[in-house]
Amino acid sequence: MRRMLLLALPVLLSGCLVRTAASVVTLPVKAVSAGVDAATTSQSEADERRGREMREEEERLGREARRRERDEQRRAREEREAEEEATNPST
């Protein structure tokens, strides 16, 4: 029984050794590939970033337009109240 186990052991371990050797050989290739991927920008990534920047700019412009409109309404209301007060003094 022991003899059969000793004879089968190299066959069983050879798969692990081959897999480990393959991992060691492909590791530098994977590392370089990951570095290149991190350093470059694909066209779709560039498009997504540009679209995001455009949406953020439109949101900012929309906020500014709403703020200007509120300020104009407030000024118009204050002017009307000042005119009413000037024409109808409450003394």
N, CA, C and O of each residue as an XYZ file, in Angstrom:
364
protein
N       0.832     -1.191      0.000
C       0.000      0.000      0.000
C       0.875      1.252      0.000
O       0.637      2.200     -0.748
N       1.883      1.227      0.850
C       2.790      2.357      0.936
C       3.535      2.555     -0.382
O       3.759      3.680     -0.830
N       3.904      1.449     -0.977
C       4.646      1.484     -2.228
C       3.780      2.102     -3.336
O       4.285      2.882     -4.144
N       2.521      1.774     -3.382
C       1.625      2.325     -4.408
C       1.439      3.828     -4.203
O       1.378      4.595     -5.165
N       1.353      4.229     -2.957
C       1.216      5.652     -2.657
C       2.465      6.417     -3.093
O       2.359      7.507     -3.653
N       3.639      5.856     -2.842
C       4.890      6.491     -3.249
C       5.013      6.550     -4.768
O       5.553      7.517     -5.306
N       4.523      5.535     -5.459
C       4.570      5.559     -6.921
C       3.565      6.545     -7.504
O       3.827      7.142     -8.548
N       2.433      6.724     -6.856
C       1.387      7.622     -7.353
C       1.668      9.082     -7.004
O       1.152      9.990     -7.656
N       2.481      9.303     -5.983
C       2.748     10.658     -5.511
C       3.336     11.570     -6.590
O       2.832     12.683     -6.741
N       4.364     11.181     -7.351
C       4.885     12.076     -8.399
C       3.851     12.417     -9.464
O       3.827     13.541     -9.965
N       3.013     11.474     -9.809
C       1.983     11.724    -10.820
C       0.962     12.725    -10.291
O       0.526     13.617    -11.019
N       0.587     12.578     -9.038
C      -0.391     13.484     -8.446
C       0.175     14.898     -8.264
O      -0.540     15.885     -8.438
N       1.445     14.986     -7.917
C       2.056     16.295     -7.682
C       2.469     17.001     -8.970
O       2.663     18.217     -8.965
N       2.603     16.277    -10.053
C       3.066     16.897    -11.297
C       2.085     17.957    -11.786
O       2.521     18.979    -12.318
N       0.806     17.759    -11.630
C      -0.198     18.753    -12.028
C      -0.036     20.036    -11.241
O      -0.144     21.126    -11.803
N       0.222     19.922     -9.955
C       0.425     21.106     -9.116
C       1.689     21.843     -9.538
O       1.704     23.072     -9.605
N       2.732     21.101     -9.817
C       3.996     21.727    -10.221
C       3.857     22.429    -11.562
O       4.377     23.531    -11.735
N       3.171     21.816    -12.508
C       2.977     22.423    -13.822
C       2.139     23.689    -13.695
O       2.438     24.706    -14.322
N       1.103     23.623    -12.893
C       0.239     24.780    -12.700
C       1.022     25.930    -12.046
O       0.876     27.088    -12.436
N       1.844     25.600    -11.060
C       2.653     26.614    -10.390
C       3.667     27.217    -11.357
O       3.863     28.432    -11.379
N       4.304     26.375    -12.146
C       5.285     26.865    -13.120
C       4.612     27.782    -14.141
O       5.171     28.810    -14.523
N       3.435     27.413    -14.572
C       2.714     28.244    -15.544
C       2.338     29.587    -14.919
O       2.402     30.620    -15.586
N       1.954     29.581    -13.662
C       1.611     30.829    -12.979
C       2.824     31.734    -12.858
O       2.724     32.946    -13.050
N       3.977     31.142    -12.539
C       5.203     31.926    -12.392
C       5.622     32.514    -13.733
O       6.094     33.650    -13.787
N       5.459     31.764    -14.809
C       5.855     32.243    -16.134
C       4.924     33.352    -16.614
O       5.389     34.317    -17.221
N       3.636     33.241    -16.359
C       2.686     34.240    -16.866
C       2.566     35.462    -15.976
O       1.980     36.462    -16.390
N       3.104     35.413    -14.764
C       2.977     36.534    -13.838
C       3.566     37.834    -14.395
O       2.895     38.863    -14.316
N       4.796     37.848    -14.958
C       5.315     39.111    -15.503
C       4.471     39.664    -16.646
O       4.316     40.878    -16.774
N       3.932     38.787    -17.468
C       3.086     39.227    -18.583
C       1.824     39.884    -18.047
O       1.402     40.926    -18.550
N       1.230     39.291    -17.046
C       0.019     39.856    -16.452
C       0.315     41.199    -15.788
O      -0.487     42.129    -15.872
N       1.466     41.295    -15.128
C       1.825     42.534    -14.446
C       2.021     43.667    -15.461
O       1.531     44.776    -15.252
N       2.723     43.395    -16.537
C       2.942     44.414    -17.572
C       1.621     44.797    -18.213
O       1.370     45.976    -18.463
N       0.789     43.830    -18.475
C      -0.512     44.097    -19.085
C      -1.361     44.993    -18.188
O      -2.013     45.919    -18.670
N      -1.351     44.718    -16.892
C      -2.120     45.544    -15.963
C      -1.566     46.966    -15.919
O      -2.327     47.931    -15.836
N      -0.248     47.093    -15.975
C       0.367     48.424    -15.972
C       0.015     49.216    -17.209
O      -0.295     50.404    -17.121
N       0.058     48.574    -18.354
C      -0.294     49.252    -19.609
C      -1.761     49.642    -19.601
O      -2.113     50.738    -20.037
N      -2.616     48.765    -19.112
C      -4.045     49.060    -19.059
C      -4.318     50.246    -18.141
O      -5.175     51.080    -18.434
N      -3.587     50.320    -17.027
C      -3.785     51.429    -16.097
C      -3.255     52.739    -16.684
O      -3.784     53.808    -16.380
N      -2.229     52.668    -17.511
C      -1.608     53.878    -18.048
C      -2.336     54.426    -19.273
O      -2.208     55.610    -19.581
N      -3.085     53.602    -19.964
C      -3.763     54.054    -21.173
C      -5.257     54.202    -20.923
O      -5.811     53.607    -19.999
N      -5.889     54.997    -21.753
C      -7.330     55.213    -21.658
C      -7.959     54.772    -22.972
O      -7.556     55.212    -24.049
N      -8.948     53.900    -22.866
C      -9.610     53.464    -24.082
C     -10.540     54.567    -24.579
O     -10.850     55.510    -23.852
N     -10.971     54.437    -25.803
C     -11.861     55.442    -26.384
C     -13.179     55.500    -25.622
O     -13.720     56.582    -25.399
N     -13.695     54.347    -25.223
C     -14.967     54.347    -24.494
C     -14.808     55.015    -23.131
O     -15.706     55.728    -22.683
N     -13.663     54.790    -22.463
C     -13.429     55.452    -21.179
C     -13.330     56.964    -21.367
O     -13.860     57.730    -20.561
N     -12.656     57.388    -22.424
C     -12.540     58.818    -22.702
C     -13.911     59.413    -22.993
O     -14.219     60.514    -22.535
N     -14.739     58.692    -23.753
C     -16.092     59.167    -24.061
C     -16.926     59.279    -22.788
O     -17.651     60.256    -22.597
N     -16.821     58.275    -21.917
C     -17.578     58.307    -20.666
C     -17.156     59.494    -19.812
O     -18.000     60.187    -19.243
N     -15.853     59.729    -19.723
C     -15.362     60.844    -18.918
C     -15.832     62.174    -19.498
O     -16.247     63.062    -18.754
N     -15.770     62.315    -20.812
C     -16.215     63.558    -21.447
C     -17.714     63.771    -21.233
O     -18.155     64.890    -20.974
N     -18.493     62.697    -21.341
C     -19.927     62.800    -21.095
C     -20.219     63.214    -19.664
O     -21.109     64.029    -19.417
N     -19.473     62.656    -18.721
C     -19.653     63.006    -17.315
C     -19.313     64.482    -17.089
O     -20.030     65.190    -16.383
N     -18.216     64.934    -17.694
C     -17.834     66.338    -17.554
C     -18.898     67.255    -18.140
O     -19.196     68.303    -17.568
N     -19.473     66.871    -19.275
C     -20.519     67.687    -19.903
C     -21.759     67.750    -19.014
O     -22.344     68.819    -18.842
N     -22.165     66.602    -18.445
C     -23.333     66.596    -17.555
C     -23.092     67.454    -16.324
O     -23.979     68.195    -15.899
N     -21.900     67.362    -15.749
C     -21.592     68.166    -14.573
C     -21.606     69.655    -14.911
O     -22.078     70.466    -14.114
N     -21.096     70.015    -16.078
C     -21.108     71.416    -16.506
C     -22.542     71.901    -16.708
O     -22.884     73.012    -16.305
N     -23.383     71.068    -17.335
C     -24.785     71.443    -17.537
C     -25.500     71.600    -16.196
O     -26.310     72.512    -16.032
N     -25.210     70.722    -15.238
C     -25.828     70.844    -13.915
C     -25.397     72.139    -13.237
O     -26.211     72.825    -12.620
N     -24.118     72.470    -13.354
C     -23.607     73.700    -12.752
C     -24.279     74.919    -13.387
O     -24.691     75.842    -12.685
N     -24.386     74.918    -14.716
C     -25.039     76.033    -15.399
C     -26.510     76.133    -15.007
O     -27.042     77.232    -14.847
N     -27.162     74.988    -14.854
C     -28.559     74.995    -14.432
C     -28.726     75.574    -13.033
O     -29.650     76.350    -12.786
N     -27.832     75.199    -12.116
C     -27.900     75.757    -10.759
C     -27.699     77.270    -10.783
O     -28.409     78.011    -10.104
N     -26.725     77.717    -11.572
C     -26.476     79.165    -11.663
C     -27.673     79.889    -12.261
O     -28.021     80.977    -11.804
N     -28.310     79.308    -13.274
C     -29.476     79.943    -13.904
C     -30.624     80.031    -12.903
O     -31.296     81.059    -12.824
N     -30.855     78.965    -12.138
C     -31.924     79.000    -11.125
C     -31.618     80.035    -10.046
O     -32.517     80.736     -9.583
N     -30.360     80.130     -9.648
C     -29.978     81.120     -8.640
C     -30.192     82.539     -9.162
O     -30.697     83.400     -8.442
N     -29.804     82.781    -10.425
C     -30.023     84.108    -11.014
C     -31.511     84.437    -11.073
O     -31.916     85.560    -10.773
N     -32.317     83.459    -11.460
C     -33.759     83.688    -11.572
C     -34.363     84.018    -10.206
O     -35.191     84.922    -10.100
N     -33.956     83.293     -9.162
C     -34.453     83.586     -7.811
C     -34.040     84.993     -7.380
O     -34.832     85.735     -6.800
N     -32.780     85.350     -7.676
C     -32.307     86.683     -7.304
C     -33.092     87.766     -8.044
O     -33.451     88.781     -7.448
N     -33.364     87.563     -9.333
C     -34.141     88.535    -10.112
C     -35.561     88.665     -9.570
O     -36.096     89.770     -9.476
N     -36.169     87.538     -9.214
C     -37.525     87.584     -8.656
C     -37.525     88.316     -7.315
O     -38.430     89.098     -7.024
N     -36.504     88.053     -6.507
C     -36.418     88.720     -5.209
C     -36.244     90.227     -5.398
O     -36.899     91.015     -4.717
N     -35.364     90.632     -6.319
C     -35.158     92.061     -6.582
C     -36.438     92.713     -7.105
O     -36.787     93.816     -6.684
N     -37.139     92.041     -8.018
C     -38.385     92.592     -8.568
C     -39.424     92.747     -7.460
O     -40.134     93.752     -7.414
N     -39.519     91.763     -6.569
C     -40.470     91.833     -5.468
C     -40.110     92.984     -4.528
O     -40.984     93.721     -4.071
N     -38.806     93.130     -4.245
C     -38.368     94.216     -3.366
C     -38.653     95.577     -4.006
O     -39.044     96.515     -3.312
N     -38.459     95.692     -5.328
C     -38.741     96.948     -6.021
C     -40.226     97.265     -5.977
O     -40.609     98.413     -5.754
N     -41.080     96.239     -6.190
C     -42.533     96.464     -6.121
C     -42.937     96.919     -4.720
O     -43.736     97.842     -4.558
N     -42.376     96.259     -3.718
C     -42.712     96.637     -2.338
C     -42.235     98.050     -2.036
O     -42.924     98.808     -1.353
N     -41.055     98.406     -2.545
C     -40.548     99.766     -2.326
C     -41.424    100.791     -3.027
O     -41.675    101.859     -2.468
N     -41.899    100.501     -4.239
C     -42.792    101.403     -4.969
C     -44.110    101.539     -4.243
O     -44.635    102.647     -4.124
N     -44.656    100.448     -3.757
C     -45.934    100.484     -3.028
C     -45.787    101.311     -1.745
O     -46.666    102.090     -1.376
N     -44.662    101.114     -1.092
C     -44.441    101.862      0.144
C     -44.276    103.358     -0.142
O     -44.708    104.201      0.644
N     -43.640    103.678     -1.290
C     -43.439    105.084     -1.650
C     -44.776    105.741     -2.023
O     -44.998    106.915     -1.726
N     -45.654    104.987     -2.668
C     -46.928    105.564     -3.091
C     -47.967    105.537     -1.975
O     -48.882    106.361     -1.975
N     -47.852    104.623     -1.037
C     -48.804    104.513      0.069
C     -48.037    104.526      1.404
O     -47.885    103.481      2.036
N     -47.572    105.663      1.818
C     -46.849    105.686      3.089
C     -47.804    105.342      4.234
O     -48.928    105.842      4.277
N     -47.378    104.528      5.117
C     -48.234    104.084      6.228
C     -47.881    104.862      7.492
O     -47.469    104.275      8.492
N     -48.040    106.154      7.447
C     -47.760    106.990      8.599
C     -48.991    107.426      9.300
O     -48.912    108.142     10.298
